Amino acid sequence: MLTLFTAGPHGLQHGHAQSVAGVIDEKILWIDLLEPTPVEEKAVELSLKIDVPTREEMSELEASARLYEENDWLFMTATLVTKLDTATPQNSQVTFMLGKNRLVTNRYADPVPFRRFIAYAETHPATCASPATLLTGLLESIVDRLAESLEKIGINLDAVSTDIFTPHLRRTAGRRDFNLILDRVGSSGDVISKARESLVSLGRLLAFLQQSTVVTLPQEQRNRCRTISRDVLSLSDHASFLANKVTFLLDATLGMINIEQNNILKIFSVVTVFMLPPSLIAGIFGMNFHMMPLLQQAEGFWITGGLMLASMLVPYFYFRHRGWL
């Protein structure tokens, strides 16, 4: 889908292109390609005399393939996390093509920051004063979204830590679902890894944007880029902290599972020790010898039963005295 944006008196105005002629209008400030067809890509390339990166080219990891200058245009590809509100977050590449009079974005996903920024810009004319202003606004929206996600992950990890280490929950450990805890920790770790990848790509993009001489940014936009760069750096540090916390909680959860398994084995071992002396006594008096003691006496059953009970109680009280139970 090819969407064209212009600066209106009340903010950003948009409409869908019906022909190639709509792309070359000088009033168009932002051209947004969302899952573009080959015809739409070709129309933009012919109109602006640029080469729009394909989906395969956008996925390349080399910095030279993601950040470069060509024909007085800046081509910058960043990795963004999408579907953060679902159980399967994904990374998707977005290419920002910044010229002196126009911004072009090429993407194959519809992340929340784009929708938020477009809705905000529709009522704030200052956000669409220039292509550079649009770009910095989009980058700020993307970073804000990452900050929200990391904040939610931090809250989730705090809740997991409470579930694992709270004393009264340890006393009722049988009620805890460690499979669910592992799922929560694992999903948080997955989002953190994707967010760190996105932050690294954004940091490189911002450094390239500020150093470029092809498109000169106004001082206000340079200041905003510096602020965004500091935010990206602080979020990267926070993501590293959360990644370490995920590793700690994962180790703690696996340790708790091992403790629970050891406790179960301990119970079976204690029961086996308790039942061993009675079994020995029952085995001895169950042998078919004619001269067995107490075999012909009426109180023999009660005496052997008492011996069996005593042989169970003595180990029990001994274990309690030593603190093994």
Sequence and secondary structure as in RCSB ss.txt:
>XXXX:A:sequence
MLTLFTAGPHGLQHGHAQSVAGVIDEKILWIDLLEPTPVEEKAVELSLKIDVPTREEMSELEASARLYEENDWLF
MTATLVTKLDTATPQNSQVTFMLGKNRLVTNRYADPVPFRRFIAYAETHPATCASPATLLTGLLESIVDRLAESL
EKIGINLDAVSTDIFTPHLRRTAGRRDFNLILDRVGSSGDVISKARESLVSLGRLLAFLQQSTVVTLPQEQRNRC
RTISRDVLSLSDHASFLANKVTFLLDATLGMINIEQNNILKIFSVVTVFMLPPSLIAGIFGMNFHMMPLLQQAEG
FWITGGLMLASMLVPYFYFRHRGWL
>XXXX:A:secstr
 EEEEEEETTEEEEEE  SGGGTT TTEEEEEEES  HHHHHHHHHHHT     HHHHT   HHHHEEEETTEEE
EEEEEEE TTSSS EEEEEEEEE SS EEEEESS  HHHHHHHHHHTT GGGGSSHHHHHHHHHHHHHHHHHHHH
HHHHHHHHHHHHHHH HHHHHTGGG  HHHHHHHHHHHHHHHHHHHHHHHHHHHHHHHHHH SSS   HHHHHHH
HHHHHHHHHHHHHHHHHHHHHHHHHHHHHHHHHHHHHHHHHHHHHHHHHHHHHHHHHHHHTS  TT TTTTSTTH
HHHHHHHHHHHHHHHHHHHHHHT  
